[in-house]
Amino acid sequence: MDIIDTHCHIISGDLAKYPRAPLGGKQSSWAATRPVDADGIAARMAEAGIAQAVLVQATTAYGYDNSYVLDSRARRPDRFLAVGTVDPLRLDAAEHLTAATGEGGLSGVRLFTSGSTVPTQGEWFAAPESYPFWERASELGVTVCLQMRLGPATAQLVALLDRFPAARILLDHLGYPAVAESPADAGAEVAKLAVHPNLHLKLTHRTLEPLHAAGKEAGAFLDPVLASFGANRIAWGSNLPAAEQSLPELVTLAQEVLAEVPESEQREIFAGTARRLYPGLSG
């Protein structure tokens, strides 16, 4: 089966050329203890049988400096696309987005509003000051990955989806639904967001691990999410090396959780959706 990894991170060992400038002022533990560079990711992809991957900016290592993902994309345009982190609140955010995603630039952007080094969920991604950014993203058709947690900022996400129905948003890690607490409740929480056709889901180990642990109860989450969103709005990503497993193990994890999903839908999750979100990926 064709597999595209829509979410892996790279960190260079060359601190002089690519100095660390983590968002929030603190590196995540994985970035400090088990970094993988572009060559390492390429080797792991070969081992796992993955032809192409989307390099998502390691925000907790480089902040808004997207140099390394862009340089790595330029070195292997047949293997990689680059998604970088941007600041939607800067005064020239719209113009900056246009320049950043121009020829040879980013294929998508990421807003890091909550994470290991930013424990408090930010609401700034939906502030009025961000509207010029969202308007331009809509005009350009750029996929915007949104790293956030459902619950603390769901209302802001819904307001944004309503205000900018043409903005293509990809929710990193499905917004961290509380699958371990209740697969059924978590599935209902995510499924109700499907009424917004511009919202897509990124399925990673953050959700797959608790689903695997849930066993037969995983269907209480997967069934309503797949029924409401459709596989054509869900894309798989490894989250390597933030995920501690090897890339083949992460692929196996996803395949095991999705084993009961029809093969045609699996093809969408593992590759088809990615190609629509990022047209630069070769078919």
C-alpha positions as CSV (number, residue, x, y, z in Angstrom):
1,M,0.0,0.0,0.0
2,D,1.2,3.5,-0.9
3,I,2.1,5.4,2.4
4,I,2.8,9.0,2.9
5,D,4.0,10.3,6.3
6,T,2.3,13.7,6.8
7,H,4.0,14.5,10.1
8,C,7.7,13.9,10.9
9,H,10.2,16.3,12.4
10,I,13.9,16.8,11.6
11,I,16.6,18.4,13.7
12,S,20.1,19.1,12.4
13,G,23.3,18.4,14.3
14,D,24.8,21.5,12.8
15,L,24.2,24.1,15.5
16,A,26.1,26.8,13.7
17,K,24.1,26.7,10.5
18,Y,20.8,25.8,12.2
19,P,20.8,27.3,15.7
20,R,18.2,26.3,18.2
21,A,15.4,28.9,18.9
22,P,12.5,26.9,20.4
23,L,9.1,28.5,20.7
24,G,8.5,29.1,24.4
25,G,12.2,29.3,25.1
26,K,12.6,25.6,26.0
27,Q,13.3,22.6,23.9
28,S,11.1,19.6,24.1
29,S,12.7,16.5,25.7
30,W,12.5,14.5,22.4
31,A,14.2,17.3,20.5
32,A,17.1,17.3,23.0
33,T,17.5,13.6,23.6
34,R,16.6,11.8,20.3
35,P,16.8,14.2,17.4
36,V,16.8,12.8,13.8
37,D,18.2,14.7,10.9
38,A,16.9,14.6,7.3
39,D,19.3,11.8,6.3
40,G,18.1,9.8,9.3
41,I,14.4,10.3,8.3
42,A,15.2,9.3,4.7
43,A,16.8,6.1,6.0
44,R,13.9,5.3,8.2
45,M,11.5,5.9,5.4
46,A,13.4,3.4,3.2
47,E,13.2,0.9,6.0
48,A,9.4,1.3,6.4
49,G,8.7,1.4,2.7
50,I,7.5,5.1,2.7
51,A,8.3,7.0,-0.5
52,Q,7.4,10.6,0.6
53,A,7.0,12.6,3.8
54,V,6.0,16.0,4.9
55,L,8.7,17.6,7.1
56,V,6.8,19.5,9.8
57,Q,8.8,22.2,11.4
58,A,10.2,21.2,14.8
59,T,8.8,24.3,16.6
60,T,10.3,23.2,19.9
61,A,13.7,23.3,18.3
62,Y,13.6,26.1,15.7
63,G,10.6,28.3,16.4
64,Y,9.8,30.4,13.4
65,D,13.1,29.7,11.6
66,N,12.1,27.3,8.8
67,S,15.6,27.1,7.2
68,Y,16.2,23.4,7.9
69,V,13.0,22.0,6.6
70,L,13.3,24.2,3.5
71,D,16.9,23.2,2.9
72,S,16.1,19.5,3.4
73,R,13.2,19.8,0.9
74,A,15.4,21.4,-1.6
75,R,18.0,18.6,-1.3
76,R,15.3,15.9,-1.8
77,P,12.3,17.4,-3.7
78,D,11.3,13.9,-4.7
79,R,11.0,12.7,-1.1
80,F,10.1,15.7,1.0
81,L,7.7,18.6,1.3
82,A,8.1,21.3,4.0
83,V,5.6,22.7,6.4
84,G,6.9,25.6,8.5
85,T,5.8,27.5,11.5
86,V,4.6,31.1,11.1
87,D,3.3,33.9,13.2
88,P,-0.2,34.8,12.1
89,L,-0.2,37.9,14.4
90,R,2.6,39.8,12.7
91,L,1.5,43.0,11.0
92,D,2.6,41.7,7.6
93,A,1.3,38.1,8.2
94,A,-0.6,38.0,4.8
95,E,2.3,39.2,2.8
96,H,4.7,36.9,4.8
97,L,2.5,33.9,4.1
98,T,2.5,34.6,0.3
99,A,6.3,34.9,0.3
100,A,6.9,31.9,2.5
101,T,4.7,29.6,0.3
102,G,5.9,30.9,-3.0
103,E,8.0,28.9,-5.5
104,G,10.5,26.7,-3.7
105,G,8.9,27.6,-0.4
106,L,6.7,26.0,2.2
107,S,3.9,23.6,1.0
108,G,1.9,24.3,4.2
109,V,2.2,26.1,7.5
110,R,1.7,25.2,11.1
111,L,0.4,27.2,14.1
112,F,1.7,25.8,17.4
113,T,-0.8,26.9,20.0
114,S,-0.2,24.2,22.6
115,G,2.3,21.5,23.2
116,S,5.0,20.1,25.4
117,T,6.7,23.5,25.8
118,V,3.6,25.6,25.6
119,P,1.4,24.0,28.3
120,T,-1.3,26.7,28.3
121,Q,-3.7,26.5,25.3
122,G,-3.5,29.7,23.4
123,E,-6.5,31.4,21.8
124,W,-4.5,33.8,19.7
125,F,-4.9,31.7,16.5
126,A,-8.5,32.9,16.2
127,A,-7.9,36.5,17.4
128,P,-9.1,39.3,15.1
129,E,-5.4,40.2,14.5
130,S,-5.0,36.9,12.7
131,Y,-7.8,37.4,10.2
132,P,-5.6,38.8,7.4
133,F,-3.5,35.7,7.7
134,W,-6.6,33.4,7.5
135,E,-8.0,35.4,4.6
136,R,-4.7,35.0,2.6
137,A,-4.4,31.3,3.5
138,S,-7.9,30.8,2.1
139,E,-7.0,32.7,-1.1
140,L,-3.8,30.7,-1.6
141,G,-5.4,27.3,-0.7
142,V,-2.6,26.6,1.8
143,T,-3.1,23.8,4.2
144,V,-2.7,25.1,7.8
145,C,-1.8,22.5,10.4
146,L,-3.2,23.5,13.8
147,Q,-1.6,22.1,16.9
148,M,-4.2,22.6,19.7
149,R,-6.2,20.8,22.3
150,L,-9.9,20.3,21.9
151,G,-11.9,21.5,24.9
152,P,-9.9,24.5,26.0
153,A,-10.1,26.2,22.5
154,T,-12.8,24.3,20.6
155,A,-15.1,27.3,20.6
156,Q,-12.3,29.4,19.0
157,L,-11.7,26.7,16.4
158,V,-15.4,26.5,15.5
159,A,-15.7,30.3,15.2
160,L,-12.7,30.3,12.9
161,L,-14.1,27.5,10.7
162,D,-17.3,29.4,10.4
163,R,-15.7,32.7,9.6
164,F,-13.2,31.3,7.0
165,P,-15.0,28.3,5.4
166,A,-12.4,28.2,2.5
167,A,-9.5,27.9,4.9
168,R,-8.1,24.3,4.8
169,I,-7.3,23.3,8.3
170,L,-5.5,20.1,9.3
171,L,-6.0,19.3,13.0
172,D,-2.7,17.9,14.4
173,H,-3.2,14.7,16.5
174,L,-7.0,15.1,16.1
175,G,-6.8,17.8,18.8
176,Y,-5.7,15.2,21.5
177,P,-9.1,13.7,22.1
178,A,-9.4,11.9,25.5
179,V,-9.7,8.4,24.0
180,A,-8.2,6.7,27.1
181,E,-11.0,8.1,29.3
182,S,-13.9,7.2,27.0
183,P,-13.5,6.2,23.3
184,A,-17.2,6.9,22.7
185,D,-17.2,10.3,24.3
186,A,-14.0,11.3,22.5
187,G,-15.4,10.0,19.2
188,A,-18.5,12.1,19.6
189,E,-16.5,15.2,20.4
190,V,-14.4,14.9,17.3
191,A,-17.3,13.7,15.0
192,K,-19.4,16.8,15.7
193,L,-16.7,18.9,14.1
194,A,-17.3,17.2,10.8
195,V,-20.0,19.7,9.9
196,H,-17.2,22.0,8.9
197,P,-16.1,20.6,5.5
198,N,-12.8,22.6,5.6
199,L,-11.6,20.7,8.6
200,H,-9.3,17.7,8.2
201,L,-7.8,15.3,10.8
202,K,-4.2,14.2,11.2
203,L,-4.1,10.7,12.8
204,T,-0.9,10.0,14.7
205,H,0.4,7.8,17.5
206,R,-1.1,10.3,20.0
207,T,-4.5,8.9,19.2
208,L,-3.5,5.5,17.8
209,E,-1.8,4.3,21.0
210,P,-4.8,4.7,23.2
211,L,-7.0,3.3,20.5
212,H,-4.8,0.2,20.3
213,A,-4.9,-0.1,24.1
214,A,-8.7,0.1,23.9
215,G,-9.0,-3.0,21.9
216,K,-12.5,-3.7,20.7
217,E,-13.7,-0.5,22.3
218,A,-11.7,1.5,19.6
219,G,-14.6,1.2,17.3
220,A,-16.6,3.4,19.6
221,F,-14.2,6.2,18.6
222,L,-13.3,5.2,15.0
223,D,-16.8,4.4,13.7
224,P,-18.4,7.9,14.3
225,V,-15.3,9.7,13.3
226,L,-15.0,7.8,10.0
227,A,-18.7,8.0,9.4
228,S,-18.8,11.8,9.9
229,F,-15.5,12.9,8.3
230,G,-14.9,10.2,5.8
231,A,-11.5,8.7,5.2
232,N,-10.9,11.3,2.5
233,R,-10.5,14.0,5.3
234,I,-8.1,12.0,7.5
235,A,-4.4,11.6,6.9
236,W,-1.8,9.5,8.8
237,G,1.4,10.9,10.2
238,S,4.1,9.2,12.3
239,N,5.2,12.1,14.5
240,L,8.7,10.6,14.4
241,P,10.9,11.2,16.4
242,A,8.6,12.7,19.0
243,A,7.1,9.2,19.0
244,E,9.6,6.8,20.6
245,Q,8.8,3.8,18.3
246,S,10.6,3.1,15.1
247,L,8.9,4.1,11.9
248,P,8.1,0.5,10.9
249,E,6.5,0.1,14.3
250,L,4.5,3.3,13.9
251,V,3.2,2.1,10.5
252,T,2.3,-1.3,12.0
253,L,0.5,0.5,14.9
254,A,-1.7,2.4,12.4
255,Q,-2.4,-0.7,10.3
256,E,-3.4,-2.7,13.3
257,V,-5.8,-0.1,14.6
258,L,-7.3,0.4,11.2
259,A,-7.4,-3.3,10.3
260,E,-11.2,-3.5,10.2
261,V,-11.4,-0.3,8.0
262,P,-12.1,-1.1,4.4
263,E,-8.9,-1.1,2.3
264,S,-10.2,1.7,0.0
265,E,-10.6,3.9,3.1
266,Q,-7.2,2.9,4.4
267,R,-5.7,4.0,1.1
268,E,-7.2,7.4,1.6
269,I,-5.8,7.7,5.2
270,F,-2.3,6.5,4.3
271,A,-1.9,8.5,1.1
272,G,-4.9,9.8,-0.8
273,T,-5.9,12.6,1.7
274,A,-2.2,13.7,1.9
275,R,-2.1,14.2,-1.9
276,R,-5.1,16.4,-1.8
277,L,-3.9,18.4,1.1
278,Y,-0.4,18.8,-0.4
279,P,-0.7,18.8,-4.3
280,G,3.1,19.0,-4.5
281,L,3.3,15.3,-3.6
282,S,3.9,13.2,-6.7
283,G,1.2,10.7,-7.6
